[in-house]
Amino acid sequence: MKRYRYFVIVVVLYVVILPVTILPQVKQKTMNINPNQMQIMEMMRDSSSVNMLMDRMVSDDGMRAKLMDKIINRVHRDSSAVMQICKTIKGDKEMHTMMMKMMDKKDGEGMMEKK
């Protein structure tokens, strides 16, 4: 009878203690997210934070250059993504005229160097 009670107590302890010790370890393995990534994910949920971050990126020349490089590298071989960017630029009249002026200026500079 004592062995039976001992066996029941041991089984109950295993049933209670085992899930409590194993489940947190499994969650740690699956939730292996970098704290910086977690902060960015939380920030992306808040549109005001995203707008503030984008304004900061646009105002900083270095960050703007990095962003443009990253965009160009991502769409380098994807013609549909390049077309989408071109359509967006062409849709904004101010941006379109500025790009055309810049392209003409660069073409003019290139012609000056060739002469």
JOGI-V106444 format. One record per backbone hydrogen bond with DSSP energy under -0.5 kcal/mol. CO is the residue of the C=O (numbers start at 1). NH is the residue of the N-H. If there is no record, write none. Layout:
# JOGI-V106444
CO&NH + CO&NH
This chain:
# JOGI-V106444
1&5 + 2&6 + 3&7 + 4&8 + 5&9 + 6&10 + 7&11 + 8&12 + 9&13 + 10&14 + 11&15 + 12&16 + 13&17 + 14&18 + 15&19 + 16&20 + 17&21 + 18&22 + 19&23 + 20&24 + 21&25 + 22&26 + 23&27 + 24&28 + 25&29 + 26&30 + 27&31 + 30&32 + 31&33 + 34&38 + 35&39 + 36&40 + 37&41 + 38&42 + 39&43 + 40&44 + 41&45 + 42&46 + 43&46 + 45&47 + 46&50 + 47&51 + 48&52 + 49&53 + 50&54 + 51&55 + 52&56 + 53&57 + 54&58 + 55&59 + 56&60 + 59&61 + 60&64 + 61&65 + 62&66 + 63&67 + 64&68 + 65&69 + 66&70 + 67&71 + 68&72 + 69&73 + 70&74 + 71&75 + 72&76 + 75&78 + 77&79 + 78&82 + 79&83 + 80&84 + 81&85 + 82&86 + 83&87 + 84&88 + 85&89 + 86&90 + 87&91 + 88&92 + 89&92 + 91&93 + 92&96 + 93&97 + 94&98 + 95&99 + 96&100 + 97&101 + 98&102 + 99&103 + 100&104 + 101&105 + 102&106 + 103&107 + 104&108 + 105&109 + 106&110 + 107&111 + 108&112 + 109&113 + 110&114 + 111&115
